[in-house]
Amino acid sequence: MDVRRVVEIWNPGAGCSGTGYLVADRIVLTALHNVLGATGRVEVRRLAPGAGADRWATAELLWPERAQDPEVDVALIRVADGAWTVPDGMDSVRWGRIDAAVVEERLGCLAVGFPRSEVRDGVRDTKEIRGHVESLTGLKSGGERITVYVDGVAAPSKPDGKSRWSGTSGAALFARGRLVGVVTTDRARDYEADQLTAVSVASLAARPGFAMAVKAAGGDLVLEDVSAAPDAGPPHSAYDVEVPRGIHNLPDLPSRIFVGRDEALAALGRALSEDSQTITQTLHGLGGVGKTTLALHYAHDHRDEYRLVWWIRADTPDLIDAGLAALAARLRGDRAPVLVTAQAATWAIGWLQSHPGWLLVFDNVERPQDIRPVTGQLRDAGRQLITSRCKGGWPGDPIPLSVLATEASLDLLARLTDGGDEEEVRALAEDLGHLPLALEQAGAFMAQTLMTAGEYREMLGQYPREATDAAPEGADPARTMARIWRITLDALHERDSRAVNLLRIAAWYAPAGIPRGLFVPLAENPVDLARLLALLANYNMITLDRSTLGVHRLVQTVARTVSENDPHRTEDLIKRARHQAAVWLCDACPDDPVDNVAGWPKWRELQPHAEALLAAWAPAEDTESTLFVLNQMALYLQGQGELYKAIDYFRRGVDTAERLLGRDHPGTLTAVNNLAGAYGLVGDVTREISMYEHVLEARTRVLGADHPDTLLSRNNLASAHESIGDVARAISMNEETLADRLRVLGADHPDTLVSRHNLAFAYKTSGDVTRALSLYEEVLADRLRVLGGDHLDSMLSRNNIAAVYVEVGDAARAITSYEEVLADQLRVLGPLHPNTLMARHNLAVAHAAAGDVDHALSLYEKVLVDQLRALGPDHPNTLATRHNMAQGYVKAGDAARAVVLLVQVLADQMRVLGEQHPEVLKTRNNLAHAYRATGDIDSAVSVYEQVLEDSVRSLSPDHPTTMVVRHNLAIVRRHQAVVRVRNWKPGKATD
């Protein structure tokens, strides 16, 4: 029997379906009742794959001439469709007869039909009918009727009130490779056992019209006796070949160490279990994630459950055919004639269709369409397991395979090596992205070379190309991360070369949360971009969510590493991708990272990718694009309180600007100016002043004394002098800068207003609060007139005026002012803007100054919750709130609680700001005050002495903070002396 000759029949007039068999190129043998009632022509469709296999072709009745002939329920129909073709190399039809006199006790027979109850994905499916003919009851009516006892193998389900074999009428019945009858009826309707009735070919051959029609179509109706025992030669048909259970060709397991896959293995077992309806199950995932290993473990563990288990490499259609041909060679044995690959593959499919209960594993299928011609023919005879990097286009629900969990990764490395430093091993697993193949490769290499995890990490960082493309001794040299992914890159490049380029560019960002919008320039429109991302996701090279994508960190390492043997990783392509990654990141950066609060969410999204890009880019290779990213990132980080990270970026930006632009270029001087300001924020005022002086000198020389940037440098330098306590100099410089800005820029220029504001601040610092308040009020009036009431500078002036009210003891007026400015900031900036949060903090300070400590503490607690959420625990404003809350506890009489909080705040400030920062010195002073309030005078004296020494060294002997500490130390020392006198008792006189 050749299954490619099986056809499905549809009678649109009668609304019924059936089965047929091609006995010639255009002649179909079927049951007569399948074609009765047709108002026009019936339609047929081939089962075999190939061009036109799934299209319906029209056919007409050929024999009997009178459709109403009741004598026999058999018909021959002719395909009339001119486009009808048949596959090459089909087995010829061999006709047979059963001799009742010599028939064996049980003669095996089979047929293939289309029961209506068998539907897969909305399409009727074939069902094998395997049974036997008995010597006493098998032949009826003088040999015209054959009774087939179905043995229950692969029996279809039975619909309510209907025959389970409905739709198989017309199926050709074979015995020992000969066509012996045509199935016509099912006795199950009136008989519990499964029995089918067939019209014998021998009775048909006796009818001249039938024989003449077959011969006219090119057939040779010669009956062969099938009753006698078969000869000892090789079987002619695939249906005649029987093999013992247990045949397989499974490769050995690559490693006996198998961890972290119990759940996936159980899911696969459930999917392919006997009770499951799943016929074809797919495992998909990134190359190297362990799909092949999992499939091998399942196949070895369940081998005894199948008649046959066959492993097929399925990278290409040719390899699939070769795997099936190898199966045919194993089954046919040495005595069978040698077949070409295509013939052997077809023979193997025929055998699999007629011998259910097997498992085929198609390993590494590149595209679903490559395997469909095979899986479509084998949908109901056994189980099929597919592994693929591609996750779309498969039937059912594919099982995704992800990387190992952290503990499983550590377990795998521990079993492969002697363990080592746990932190280094954990870091290595993270570097390798918990990818099983990479972990196995690293573990085996470490074991063979006695290398530690730390040494392997260093090698991976310094020599990524060698590390990702080096197989350990004895391992398959083709199974390395770089070579496995090369196959996927080839497939992607063939589909759309932009997909590979996108992957190269994404390799320079952080592994997760990459905004899709970065890649808009690569596509023609949003639909095109979505299609491009879907292509990469389908090959498991990226993961997608609604707005971002992720790339495995080791894929990134390979994608940005030059390899002479990989056309996707040439030096030129990788350099261009890196440059593009920097340019696109520049384009995505929001303006004004300090004050543009609306852009902060975008900055939070971009921050890890900017950091990853800059970390993977050697500073000596920085370009103007990375210089822009460095400066913008540093400004954002500075505004968020990450001061030391900002300084690192500012410093690198200065080096890059000097190399690219020159030391005196305005861009370089701006970079130095920004770095100086960051040093001032961490308390390194000496370095801040030195750098400001350098910038001022260079700007004066290059730009001129009246250039706005030069005037800005003079303003910044004045502020720096004020911060170290040189208030007189600061006032003098501010007055000079203000005079020049008035002359150059005019009275209403925002920079001129800044100078007047800063001069007022210097007056306040010097203690001249009356003069400061008067100037503040004048500046506010002008800012309201020029900038408007909702401008940030206008609200800053109102805030500082309220602070003066607190200082002069008018807390009630300060509270009113803070409440008014807070209302406007809530309206203009929103509740989580740093300025709004600081206004709430200042309001709490005013309530504390008014003596309403409980209310102040309540306000501190509420604003602290929002600061932690919006700014984070290390932001300077968050630390300031915690510090002032502790001061509130002292005023409330809970000094012990204040000491605990101040110790915590001090530790965080020293970590974030540095040990000598002015705010740290203030906190240490207040900690000493809290100790004094608890009665621990000795601790208070000790802390005051240490902070005084540091204040003199870091600030100056005359700095306001230094003078406050010196004053407090003097008071507490007097108190200490008094306590000692009171506690002194005269000693007893001695001789």
Disulfide bonds with the S-S distance in Angstrom:
none
